[in-house]
């Protein structure tokens, strides 16, 4: 199945994407712990930038927080994948003709990380740690999907984001360390007096 997917992806990517510049119409904002729904056009390819065919989501990232974003396709023939870029993409011309991992501010790509028994494709899931406090753009695209179970020209999906803050250093830890050092010092003084 991997060979089949690889061959189809190569053929699909060989067809040049339409190059044009357009203002991005965002699908919405991802909120920590809330499941969001969307759909991608059956006409979209894996590197499509046109926001009338693919979905652009924004979310706020906080420095040193780790984010896990999970996609769940709602139709078995949908090969869902998503791209994450640092910054708010408001005009797709920043990508040139198509999406690429070499694009400026590329963070990660999610594709088939979770095995799903109800179809040939897996669901995407990525975890990354935010390098700064900023807005991120997540773009949901179509890999090498087939069919259209809803017969509506769209593939439905859900996204869930979980943000985990770094474990803070308890305020009492320095006090505990100072107390331990004091006890060790007291122990040494007692040993000297006994000897």
N, C-alpha and C positions, 0 to 999 in steps of 0.2 A: 504494500500500500504506500510506503514511503517513496518508492521509486515512481509510482504512478503520480503521486502528489508533486514530486520534484520535477518530472517531465512537464506536467500541466503548468506548474508555476513558471518554468523556464519559457514555455510557449506564451503564456499570458504576459510575462514581463517583456517579451520580445516585441510586443505591440506597443508602439510609443503612446504615452498618455497625451491628452490634449493639453497644450501649454497655454494658459491664460491666467490673468490675475483677477481675483474677485475678493470682495469683502466676505469674511467668514461669518456665517450665521450660526452662532453657537446653539447646540441642542439644549444645553443647560449646565448647571454646576453640580459637581459631585460633592456630597456631604458625608462626612465621616459616619459610618454605621448605617447609612440609608441606602436602600437598593433603588437604583434609577433604571428606567426602561427607555429603549430607543429602537430604531430600525435603520438598516442600511439598504440602499437600492441594490437590486440584483444586477444592475449595470456597472456597479463599482468594482474596481480591481484592487489588488493588494497595495498599490502605491498611489491610488487616486487621492487628489487633494481637493476636489470640487465639493464644497460643503452642501450642495444640493443633492449629492449622492452618498456622502459619508457623514458621520456625526463627529462634531467637535465638542468636547466637554472641557470645562475648566475646573480646577480645584486649587485651593490654597495649600501650599506646603510650608512647613515650619522647619527651620534649620535643625538638623540632627534627629528629626522624627523619622521613623521608618513607616513607609506606606505599603500596604498590600492591596492590590486592585485585582479583583476577580471578575471575569466575564462569564456569562452563562448564555449560550445560544438557546433560542426557543424553538428552532426548527433544525432537525437533524442534518439537513443538507448544507447548512450554513457553516463555512469555515471562517469563524470569527477571529480577527486579530486586531490588536491595537498598538499604537505608537504613542510614546510619551515624550514631550518636549518641554524644556524649561522655558518659562515665559508665556505670556498670553498672545497667541497667534490670532491676529485680527484680519490679516490679509494673507491669502495662500501663496502670494508671489514669493514669499521668503523661501519656499521649497523649490523654486524653479518649475520644472515640468511634472515632477512626481516626488513622492516621499522616498527618503533614502536614509540609511543609518549614518551616512556621512554628513547629513544636514546639520547646520549649526544648532546647538542646544539640544541635540538628540540625547535622551536619557536611556530609554530601554524599549524593547519590543516584546509584546506578549503574543504567543502563538502555540497552541497545543500543549501547554504545560500540565493540564489536568486531563487524565484519561476519562472518556465518556463512553459508556457501552451502547448508547443509542445512536450511533453513527460512526462514520469513518474518521471524523475529526475530533480532536480534543478541544477543550476550552482554554482560553488564555488566563494566565495569572502571573503577576510580577510583584516583586518586593524590591524596594529601593529606599535608600536613606537620602533625604533632602539635603543638598549641599548648602542651601541658603533659604531664607524666608522669602518666598516668591510665589507667583501663580504658575501653575503647570497647565499644559494643554494635552489632553488625551484624545487621539483620533481613532475612531473605530472604523475599520475597513473590512473588505471581503477578501479572503484568501483565494481559494479555488473552489468555491461553492458550486453546488449543482441543484437543479430543481427549484421549486418555489412552493413549499407545502401550503402556504396561505393563498397562493395564486393572486397575490396583490402587488407583485413587483418589489416586495420588501422582505428582508430577513430581520426578524425581531430578536432582541437580546436584552439582557439585564447586566448591570454593572454594580459592584459593591466595593466600597473603599473602606479600609480600616487603617487608621493612623495610630501609631504607638509612640508615645513620648519616651525619650531616653530615661533610664532609671536615675532619678535625682540623688545626689549625695545627701544623706540625711544631715540636717544641721547639727545634730548631736555627735556625729562621727569625730570631728576634731576634738571635742571635749572628751570623748571616750579615749582617744589616742593620748591626749595629755594626761588623763588619769592613769592610764596603763604605764606611761613613762614614769610618772611619779611613784607608782607602786614598785616598779623595778628599781628605781633609785633608792627608795626606802629599804628595799631588800638588801641592796649592796651595803648600805650603811650599817644595817644590823649584822651582816656577816663579818664586817671589819671589827665591830665591837666584840663579837663572840670569839674571834680568833686571836 
